[in-house]
């Protein structure tokens, strides 16, 4: 059944560059607050409890949490694509079936991961060779985190649905509220009540619970065709198949990224404390660019999904070109900023001249190649918006992840050193970007031939 709503959908009707920017900026700001949200625990426990607590919150526990949440966020992107296509087609029945299925999936998945996570937390920490002196606090934090991961899943699902229908502002407002709440609770529980890492974990989970409630309430209050009714949450077979078919490759892709980055980290660890410190500081600086690029990729996925669903293929192709143009401008601008002010920015993290020198060497190798990843991120997002997920996943996992691991295992032993390790990034970006451009050009010619069933 098609919806009868006659309101103008700006994503399928408005000026492309303007609407893309209006949709993109709230996502970018939301990503910034998500980063702030994620670092609040580490800052508070590091300053007020000690380095062991800091390591317990930000070490193995963070990697395990990022791996699990990253995989689920990838799965949730399947709901984004499916719902954006049906919303673009104004198909009320299919939008609601997909929405209810996505929520049912997040609830069931959250409960299962809670049980498995709590039972295996100790084993996972031992598997990652967590130092014995950190084991107790790490286990406390991780088990509390897993105890509330249902809220993390529900929030990510709800915010993905809102972005799929063109609302990137509500998830931003929710993130701002919950980020501030998390900081206040961290100070109250960790500093005021001296609860240590347990207080930090409780603050995070409580804030995530509030964010899940707020996002769900926003969907329930909607008067558009994507209104959520809690009593009707259940699985619909076809919607579940579509969600998994599109989301699973993105989840696998996220996992592969995590694994390849762990291999890089292991290789860098052998170069000494200064190099590890420089890489850590660069990672914080580097995240400024990835926030922009990833946010633009999300925006393009929604634009393509809705216009693909509406059958507006020319507009869909134009939105991809406009997005790539914006991405290239951003990449050049940020690279220029890093070159001009990199030394000053590194001083925010450390005053050690040796660390800053190594960090600047890394920056000079990485920043000029940022523009290459624009093609990977945006063309992958565009193809995902049409429901084409398997080949993009294989291109990304093979070109960026597997090839990077092969580089570390084969090339680095032949030419050991920092520069060889860092070169694995621009080299794999270049190869993967070329493959994506070729594949997208082939697929672009056939977008209008097969409509979504």
C-alpha positions in Angstrom: 0.0 0.0 0.0 1.4 3.4 -1.0 1.3 6.3 1.4 -1.0 9.2 0.5 1.2 11.8 2.1 1.7 14.8 -0.3 4.4 16.7 1.6 7.5 17.5 -0.4 10.5 15.2 0.2 13.5 17.5 -0.2 15.9 14.6 -0.7 14.0 13.5 -3.8 12.9 17.0 -4.9 15.1 19.8 -3.5 18.4 21.3 -4.7 20.9 18.5 -4.4 24.0 20.3 -3.1 21.9 22.3 -0.6 19.9 19.4 0.7 23.1 17.2 0.9 24.8 19.8 3.0 21.7 20.3 5.3 21.6 16.6 5.8 25.3 16.1 6.2 26.1 18.7 8.9 23.9 17.2 11.6 25.4 13.8 10.9 28.9 15.4 11.2 28.1 17.1 14.5 26.5 13.9 15.7 29.7 12.0 14.9 31.7 14.7 16.8 29.5 14.2 19.9 29.7 10.5 19.5 33.5 10.8 19.7 33.2 13.1 22.7 30.7 10.6 24.3 33.2 7.7 23.7 36.2 9.6 25.3 34.4 10.9 28.3 34.9 7.7 30.4 38.6 7.6 29.5 39.3 11.2 30.4 37.5 11.1 33.7 38.9 7.8 35.0 42.4 8.7 33.6 42.4 12.0 35.5 40.6 11.0 38.7 41.3 7.3 39.2 44.6 6.4 37.6 46.5 5.0 34.7 45.4 1.4 35.5 41.7 2.4 35.3 42.4 4.3 32.1 44.0 1.2 30.6 41.1 -0.9 31.8 38.5 1.4 30.1 40.4 2.2 26.9 42.5 -1.0 26.3 41.1 -4.5 25.5 37.6 -3.5 26.6 37.4 -0.7 24.1 38.6 -3.0 21.3 36.1 -5.7 22.2 33.2 -3.2 22.5 34.2 -1.5 19.2 34.3 -4.9 17.4 30.8 -5.9 18.6 29.1 -2.5 18.2 30.8 -1.9 14.8 29.5 -5.2 13.5 26.0 -4.4 14.7 26.1 -0.9 13.3 27.0 -2.5 9.9 24.0 -4.8 10.2 21.8 -1.8 11.1 22.9 -0.1 7.9 20.8 -2.7 6.1 17.7 -1.2 7.7 18.9 2.3 6.6 19.0 1.2 2.9 15.8 -0.8 2.9 13.8 1.8 4.6 15.2 4.7 2.6 14.2 2.9 -0.6 10.7 2.2 0.5 10.4 5.7 2.0 11.5 7.2 -1.3 8.8 5.1 -3.0 6.3 6.3 -0.3 5.4 2.6 0.4 3.8 2.8 3.9 3.3 -0.9 4.4 6.9 -1.9 3.5 8.4 1.0 5.5 6.5 -0.1 8.6 7.3 -3.8 8.1 11.0 -2.9 7.8 10.9 -0.6 10.8 9.2 -3.2 13.0 11.6 -5.9 11.9 14.7 -3.7 12.5 13.5 -3.0 16.1 12.7 -6.7 16.7 16.2 -7.6 15.4 17.9 -5.0 17.7 16.0 -6.2 20.8 16.6 -9.9 20.2 20.2 -9.3 19.1 20.8 -7.1 22.2 19.5 -9.8 24.6 21.6 -12.5 22.9 24.8 -10.4 23.0 24.1 -9.5 26.6 24.0 -13.2 27.6 26.9 -14.3 25.5 29.0 -11.2 26.3 28.7 -11.5 30.1 29.5 -15.2 30.0 32.5 -14.9 27.7 33.9 -11.5 28.9 36.7 -13.1 31.0 37.7 -15.4 28.2 37.7 -12.6 25.6 40.0 -10.5 27.9 42.4 -13.4 28.4 42.4 -14.0 24.6 43.6 -10.5 24.1 46.4 -11.0 26.6 45.0 -8.4 29.0 47.6 -7.7 31.7 46.7 -9.4 35.0 46.7 -6.2 37.0 44.0 -4.8 34.6 41.9 -7.9 34.5 39.6 -7.1 37.5 38.6 -3.6 36.4 38.4 -4.6 32.7 36.1 -7.4 33.5 33.8 -5.2 35.6 33.6 -2.5 32.9 33.0 -5.0 30.1 30.3 -7.0 31.9 28.4 -3.9 32.8 28.7 -2.7 29.2 27.4 -6.0 27.9 24.6 -5.8 30.5 23.3 -2.7 28.8 24.2 -3.3 25.2 20.6 -3.7 24.3 20.2 0.1 24.6 23.3 0.6 22.4 21.7 -1.5 19.7 18.2 0.1 20.0 19.7 3.6 19.7 21.8 2.8 16.7 18.8 1.2 15.0 16.5 4.1 15.7 18.9 6.7 14.6 19.7 4.8 11.4 15.9 4.7 10.6 15.6 8.4 11.2 18.5 9.2 8.9 17.0 6.8 6.3 13.9 9.0 6.1 15.9 12.2 5.9 15.9 13.2 9.6 19.6 13.7 10.7 18.7 16.4 13.3 16.9 14.3 15.8 19.8 11.8 16.3 22.0 14.8 16.8 19.9 16.4 19.5 19.6 13.0 21.3 23.4 12.6 21.1 24.0 16.1 22.5 21.7 15.5 25.5 23.1 12.0 26.3 26.7 13.1 25.8 26.3 15.9 28.4 24.4 13.4 30.7 27.2 10.9 30.4 29.8 13.5 31.4 27.8 14.6 34.4 27.2 11.0 35.5 30.9 10.2 35.0 31.8 13.0 37.3 29.1 12.2 39.8 29.8 8.4 40.0 33.5 8.3 39.5 34.6 11.5 41.3 31.7 12.0 43.7 30.9 8.5 44.7 34.4 7.0 44.0 32.9 4.1 42.0 35.9 3.8 39.7 35.5 2.0 36.4 32.1 0.6 37.5 30.8 4.2 37.8 32.1 5.0 34.3 30.4 1.9 32.8 27.1 2.6 34.6 27.2 6.3 33.4 27.7 5.1 29.8 24.9 2.5 29.9 22.4 4.8 31.6 23.1 7.5 29.0 22.7 5.0 26.2 19.3 3.9 27.8 18.1 7.5 27.7 19.2 7.9 24.1 17.4 4.6 23.1 14.2 5.9 24.8 14.4 9.4 23.2 15.0 8.0 19.7 12.2 5.4 20.1 9.9 8.2 21.3 10.7 10.3 18.3 9.7 7.4 16.0 6.5 6.8 18.0 5.5 10.5 17.8 6.0 10.7 14.0 3.0 11.5 11.9 4.7 10.4 8.8 4.5 6.9 7.2 7.4 5.6 9.4 5.5 5.9 12.8 6.5 3.1 15.2 4.0 1.3 17.4 5.6 -0.8 20.1 2.9 -3.4 20.3 3.4 -4.2 16.6 7.2 -4.8 16.8 7.8 -8.3 15.3 9.7 -10.0 12.5 8.6 -10.0 8.9 10.4 -12.7 7.0 11.1 -10.8 3.7 12.1 -7.6 5.6 14.5 -9.6 7.8 16.1 -11.3 4.8 16.6 -7.9 3.1 18.0 -6.3 6.3 20.5 -9.1 6.8 21.4 -9.4 3.1 22.3 -5.7 2.9 23.6 -5.2 6.4 25.7 -8.4 6.9 28.4 -7.4 4.4 28.8 -4.0 6.1 29.1 -5.8 9.4 31.8 -8.1 8.0 33.5 -5.1 6.5 33.7 -3.4 9.9 35.1 -6.5 11.5 37.8 -6.8 8.8 38.8 -3.2 9.3 39.2 -3.8 13.0 41.3 -6.9 12.4 43.6 -5.2 9.8 44.1 -2.2 12.1 45.1 -4.6 15.0 47.7 -6.1 12.6 49.0 -2.6 11.9 49.1 -1.8 15.6 51.0 -5.0 16.3 53.6 -4.1 13.7 54.0 -0.5 15.0 54.4 -1.8 18.6 57.7 -3.3 17.6 59.1 0.2 16.8 59.1 1.5 20.3 57.2 3.8 22.7 57.7 7.0 20.8 56.3 5.5 17.6 53.3 4.1 19.4 52.7 7.4 21.2 53.0 9.3 17.9 50.6 6.9 16.2 48.1 7.3 19.0 48.3 11.1 18.8 48.0 11.0 15.0 44.9 8.7 15.4 43.1 11.5 17.3 44.1 14.1 14.7 43.3 11.7 11.8 39.8 11.2 13.2 38.9 14.8 12.2 39.0 13.7 8.6 37.2 10.4 9.0 34.3 12.1 10.8 33.8 14.3 7.7 34.2 11.5 5.1 32.1 8.9 7.0 29.3 11.5 7.6 29.3 12.4 3.9 29.1 8.7 3.0 26.0 8.2 5.2 24.4 11.2 3.6 25.1 9.9 0.1 23.7 6.4 1.0 20.4 8.0 2.1 20.1 10.2 -0.9 20.8 7.4 -3.3 18.5 5.0 -1.4 15.5 7.4 -1.5 16.0 8.5 -5.1 16.5 4.9 -6.2 13.3 3.9 -4.5 11.5 6.8 -6.2 12.9 5.8 -9.6 14.8 9.0 -10.0 18.0 7.5 -11.3 19.4 10.7 -13.0 19.0 12.6 -9.7 20.6 9.7 -7.9 23.7 9.8 -10.1 23.9 13.6 -9.8 23.8 13.3 -6.0 26.8 10.9 -6.1 28.8 13.3 -8.3 28.0 16.2 -6.0 28.9 14.2 -2.9 32.3 13.2 -4.4 32.9 16.8 -5.3 32.2 17.9 -1.7 34.4 15.0 -0.4 37.3 16.0 -2.6 37.1 19.6 -1.5 37.0 18.5 2.2 39.9 16.1 1.7 42.1 18.8 0.2 41.1 21.4 2.7 41.8 19.1 5.7 45.1 17.9 4.3 46.2 21.5 3.8 45.2 22.3 7.4 47.2 19.4 8.7 50.3 20.4 6.8 50.0 24.0 7.9 49.1 23.4 11.5 50.1 19.8 12.2 53.0 20.6 14.5 50.8 22.9 16.6 48.0 20.3 16.7 50.4 17.6 17.9 51.4 19.9 20.8 47.9 19.5 22.1 48.7 15.8 22.8 52.4 15.9 23.7 55.4 18.2 24.2 57.9 15.4 23.4 59.9 16.6 20.4 60.7 13.1 19.3 57.1 12.0 19.3 56.0 15.1 17.4 58.7 14.5 14.8 57.6 10.9 14.2 53.9 12.1 14.2 54.6 14.7 11.5 56.3 12.0 9.4 53.2 9.9 9.6 51.0 12.9 8.8 53.0 13.8 5.7 52.6 10.3 4.3 48.9 9.9 5.1 47.2 13.3 4.6 48.0 13.7 0.9 46.3 10.4 0.1 43.0 11.3 1.9 41.3 12.2 -1.4 41.6 8.6 -2.5 39.3 7.3 0.2 36.6 9.7 -0.9 35.9 7.4 -3.9 35.9 4.3 -1.7 33.6 5.7 1.0 31.1 7.5 -1.3 30.9 5.0 -4.1 30.6 2.2 -1.6 27.8 4.1 0.1 26.1 4.9 -3.2 26.1 1.2 -4.3 24.8 0.2 -0.8 22.0 2.7 -1.3 20.9 0.7 -4.4 21.1 -2.6 -2.5 24.4 -3.6 -4.2 26.4 -4.8 -1.2 28.4 -8.0 -2.0 30.8 -6.8 -4.6 31.6 -3.5 -2.7 32.2 -5.6 0.5 34.6 -7.9 -1.4 36.4 -4.9 -3.0 36.8 -3.2 0.4 37.8 -6.3 2.4 40.1 -7.5 -0.3 41.6 -4.1 -1.4 41.8 -2.3 1.9 41.9 -5.0 4.6 43.4 -8.2 3.2 45.9 -6.4 0.9 47.0 -4.3 3.9 47.7 -7.4 6.0 49.6 -9.0 3.1 51.7 -5.8 2.8 52.6 -6.0 6.5 53.5 -9.7 6.3 55.4 -9.6 3.0 56.7 -6.1 2.2 57.5 -4.8 5.7 60.0 -7.6 6.5 61.8 -6.8 3.2 61.9 -3.1 3.9 61.4 -2.7 7.7 60.6 0.6 9.2 57.8 3.1 9.9 57.5 4.5 6.4 56.9 1.1 4.9 54.2 0.3 7.4 52.4 3.6 6.9 52.7 3.3 3.1 50.3 0.3 3.4 47.4 2.9 3.7 47.9 5.0 0.6 48.9 2.0 -1.5 45.8 0.0 -0.6 43.5 3.1 -0.9 44.8 3.8 -4.4 44.2 0.2 -5.6 40.8 0.0 -4.0 39.7 3.4 -5.2 40.5 2.5 -8.8 38.6 -0.8 -8.5 35.5 1.1 -7.1 35.6 3.7 -9.9 35.6 0.9 -12.5 32.9 -1.1 -10.8 30.7 1.9 -10.2 30.9 3.0 -13.8 29.9 -0.4 -15.0 26.9 -0.5 -12.5 25.9 3.1 -13.2 24.8 2.1 -16.7 22.3 -0.4 -15.4 20.7 1.4 -12.4 17.4 2.0 -14.1 17.0 -1.5 -15.7 16.0 -3.5 -12.5 13.7 -1.9 -10.0 13.5 -2.9 -6.4 10.9 -5.7 -6.1 
